[in-house]
């Protein structure tokens, strides 16, 4: 099959998909809504797509947004109560709104179940771990750059449609390359893990998220957080990094941070990251171990 299908082709394929899979649905991967046809018009249901997986928030490893963003199909395993599904996503070539076909195949009976009628806890854990491998940084336990590319466009859209502020913090460890060269990669890894924990302990894990964006750079996204509160959180993180202690040494760890808050602006994820990155490098130029921010409305 093509990487993506047209709406016309989709209509042809739907009956075919329905014979192959246990459940087929259309999803808007940005709004996280299930879609249906009313006449010739696509409309969205009230219930979000992730409700099928018995989740109150959207999936971390959302292959539908990745399928839409990269214009190709993806496959993953997912749990729903005591059933295991193989989920296949196919992007739809549609100029009116983002559309992805989700085809679900119940594969529970073809997998080992420890107790009859109950999903094996080991299997459930394994599936969760496999999904985490795609989106988590193994060293810090934070999300990785792929997650940023999948998640940030969704948060930007939700911020605009629901009219609440969105704040990004970009953090870079000061002089980390020289630090690594002088003290070795094991010590450097310890610093990265410690910075990750300093970030994690200063954000709301249920609404905010943080990622190791690359090397010694970290990106933090704060939903429903205005500029003043965003700067306050950035200062807490900066201070926590400054308190990182390496036993038996007098090594001082510091970080520079950029802060950007947007509200009611049409801005892409790439534009937001570029803007907050510029603030970070101003902080570097001004002497490091400081915060530079901007509020854009």
C-alpha positions in Angstrom: 0.0 0.0 0.0 1.1 3.6 -0.5 2.6 5.6 2.4 -0.6 7.5 2.5 -4.1 7.1 0.9 -6.5 9.7 -0.5 -10.0 10.2 0.9 -11.4 8.5 -2.2 -9.1 5.5 -1.8 -9.8 5.4 1.9 -13.5 4.9 1.2 -12.6 2.0 -1.1 -10.3 0.5 1.5 -12.5 0.8 4.6 -14.7 -2.3 3.8 -11.5 -4.2 3.1 -9.9 -3.1 6.3 -13.0 -4.1 8.3 -12.7 -7.6 7.1 -9.1 -7.9 8.1 -9.2 -6.2 11.5 -11.4 -6.3 14.6 -11.8 -2.5 14.7 -11.1 0.3 12.2 -11.5 4.0 12.9 -10.5 7.4 11.6 -8.6 9.7 14.0 -7.5 13.3 14.0 -4.0 12.8 15.6 -3.6 16.5 16.6 -7.0 16.9 18.3 -7.0 13.3 19.5 -10.6 12.8 18.3 -12.3 9.9 16.6 -13.8 11.0 13.2 -16.9 9.8 11.4 -18.6 10.6 8.1 -21.8 12.6 8.2 -22.9 12.7 4.5 -19.6 13.6 2.8 -18.2 15.6 5.7 -15.8 14.3 8.3 -16.9 15.2 11.9 -15.3 14.5 15.2 -16.8 12.6 18.1 -16.8 14.0 21.7 -15.0 11.0 23.1 -11.2 11.2 22.6 -9.3 8.4 20.8 -7.3 7.4 23.8 -10.5 6.4 25.7 -10.4 3.1 23.9 -7.2 2.3 25.7 -8.8 3.2 29.1 -6.6 6.2 29.5 -7.5 9.7 30.8 -4.6 11.3 28.8 -3.3 10.7 25.3 -0.8 7.9 24.7 2.9 8.8 25.1 3.9 6.6 22.2 1.3 7.9 19.8 2.0 6.2 16.5 -0.9 8.1 14.9 0.7 11.5 15.3 4.0 10.0 14.1 2.2 8.4 11.1 0.7 11.8 10.2 3.9 13.7 10.8 6.2 11.4 8.8 3.6 10.3 6.2 4.1 6.6 6.6 2.5 3.6 8.4 3.5 2.4 11.9 2.7 -0.7 14.0 2.7 -1.1 17.7 1.2 -3.3 20.4 -1.1 -1.8 23.0 -3.2 -2.9 26.0 -6.9 -2.4 26.5 -8.1 -3.9 29.8 -7.5 -7.7 29.3 -7.0 -7.5 25.6 -3.9 -6.9 23.5 -4.1 -5.2 20.1 -1.8 -4.8 17.2 -2.4 -1.3 16.0 -1.5 -0.3 12.5 -1.7 3.4 11.4 -2.0 4.7 7.9 -1.9 8.4 7.1 -4.6 9.9 4.8 -3.8 12.5 2.2 -6.4 15.1 3.2 -6.0 18.9 2.9 -9.0 19.7 5.2 -7.7 18.2 8.4 -5.2 15.6 9.7 -6.6 12.1 9.3 -5.1 8.7 10.2 -6.7 5.3 9.8 -6.2 3.1 12.9 -6.6 -0.6 12.2 -6.7 -2.8 15.4 -6.3 -6.5 15.5 -7.0 -8.4 18.7 -3.9 -10.7 19.2 -4.6 -11.7 22.8 -5.3 -15.3 22.0 -2.1 -15.7 20.0 0.1 -14.6 23.0 0.9 -16.2 26.3 -1.5 -15.4 29.1 -0.4 -16.4 32.6 -4.0 -16.7 34.0 -7.1 -17.5 32.1 -9.2 -14.4 31.6 -6.5 -12.1 32.9 -3.8 -10.3 31.0 -0.4 -11.4 32.2 1.2 -8.7 34.3 4.5 -9.6 32.8 3.2 -9.2 29.3 1.5 -5.9 30.1 4.8 -4.7 31.6 6.7 -5.9 28.5 4.4 -4.0 26.1 4.8 -0.8 28.2 8.5 -1.2 28.2 8.6 -1.7 24.5 6.6 1.5 23.9 8.8 3.4 26.3 12.0 2.3 24.4 10.7 4.4 21.5 10.2 7.6 23.4 12.4 7.5 26.5 16.0 8.4 27.0 17.7 5.4 28.6 20.2 7.5 30.6 18.0 10.1 32.3 14.5 8.4 32.0 13.1 11.6 30.5 11.5 11.6 27.0 13.7 11.8 23.9 13.7 14.1 20.9 11.3 11.9 18.9 8.7 12.4 21.7 9.2 16.2 21.4 8.5 16.0 17.7 5.3 14.0 18.3 4.0 15.8 21.4 4.9 19.5 21.1 2.6 20.1 18.0 -0.3 18.6 19.9 0.3 20.8 23.0 0.6 23.9 20.8 -2.7 23.2 19.2 -4.4 22.5 22.5 -3.0 25.7 23.9 -4.4 27.8 21.1 -7.8 26.1 20.8 -8.3 26.2 24.6 -6.8 29.7 25.0 -4.2 28.9 27.7 -0.5 29.9 27.8 2.2 27.4 26.9 5.8 27.8 28.2 8.9 26.1 27.0 12.2 26.0 28.9 15.4 25.1 27.1 18.3 24.1 29.3 22.0 23.6 28.4 24.7 22.4 30.9 27.4 25.0 31.0 30.8 23.8 29.6 29.7 20.2 29.5 32.0 19.1 26.6 35.1 20.4 28.5 33.7 18.8 31.7 33.3 15.4 29.9 36.8 15.6 28.5 38.4 16.5 31.8 36.4 14.2 34.2 35.4 11.3 31.9 32.1 10.0 30.5 31.0 8.1 33.6 31.1 11.3 35.7 29.4 13.1 32.8 26.6 10.5 32.7 26.1 11.0 36.5 25.7 14.8 35.9 23.2 14.2 33.1 21.1 11.9 35.3 21.3 14.4 38.2 20.2 17.2 35.9 17.3 15.0 34.7 16.2 14.4 38.3 16.5 18.2 39.1 14.1 18.9 36.2 11.7 16.0 37.0 11.4 17.1 40.7 10.4 20.6 39.7 7.7 20.1 37.2 4.1 18.6 37.4 4.5 15.1 36.0 0.8 14.8 35.2 0.5 17.9 33.0 4.1 18.9 32.1 6.9 16.9 30.4 10.6 17.1 29.9 13.0 15.6 27.4 16.7 15.2 26.8 16.7 17.0 23.5 20.2 16.1 22.6 23.6 15.7 24.3 23.5 18.1 27.3 20.3 19.9 26.2 17.0 19.5 27.8 13.6 20.8 26.7 10.7 21.3 29.2 7.1 22.0 28.3 4.8 23.5 30.8 1.1 23.5 30.0 -1.2 26.2 31.4 1.8 28.0 32.8 2.2 31.8 32.2 5.5 33.6 31.8 6.1 34.6 35.4 5.4 31.1 36.7 7.6 29.7 33.9 10.5 31.8 35.0 9.9 30.8 38.6 10.1 27.1 37.6 13.2 27.8 35.5 14.9 29.4 38.5 14.0 26.4 40.7 15.6 24.1 38.2 18.7 26.3 37.7 19.1 26.4 41.5 18.7 22.6 41.8 21.3 22.1 39.1 23.7 24.4 41.0 23.3 22.2 44.1 24.4 19.0 42.3 27.2 17.5 44.3 29.8 15.0 43.1 31.3 13.2 46.1 35.0 13.7 46.7 35.3 16.6 44.3 34.8 20.4 44.2 33.2 20.3 40.8 30.5 22.9 40.2 27.7 22.2 37.8 25.7 25.1 36.3 23.2 25.5 33.5 21.9 28.3 31.3 18.2 28.4 30.5 15.9 30.0 27.9 12.2 30.6 28.6 9.5 31.3 26.1 5.8 31.7 26.7 3.2 31.9 23.9 -0.5 32.7 24.0 -2.9 32.9 21.1 -0.1 32.8 18.5 0.1 30.8 15.3 3.5 29.2 15.9 4.9 25.9 14.8 6.9 23.6 17.1 10.0 24.3 15.1 9.5 28.1 15.5 8.9 27.8 19.2 12.1 25.7 19.7 14.1 28.1 17.5 12.9 31.1 19.6 13.5 29.5 23.0 16.9 28.3 21.8 17.8 31.9 20.9 17.0 32.9 24.5 19.2 30.1 25.8 22.2 31.4 23.8 21.7 34.9 25.0 22.0 33.5 28.5 25.2 31.8 27.5 26.6 35.0 26.0 25.7 37.0 29.1 27.9 34.8 31.3 26.1 31.5 31.8 24.3 30.1 34.8 21.3 32.4 34.2 17.9 32.7 32.7 16.8 34.8 29.7 13.1 34.7 28.6 10.4 36.3 26.5 6.7 36.4 26.5 5.1 36.4 23.1 1.4 37.3 22.7 
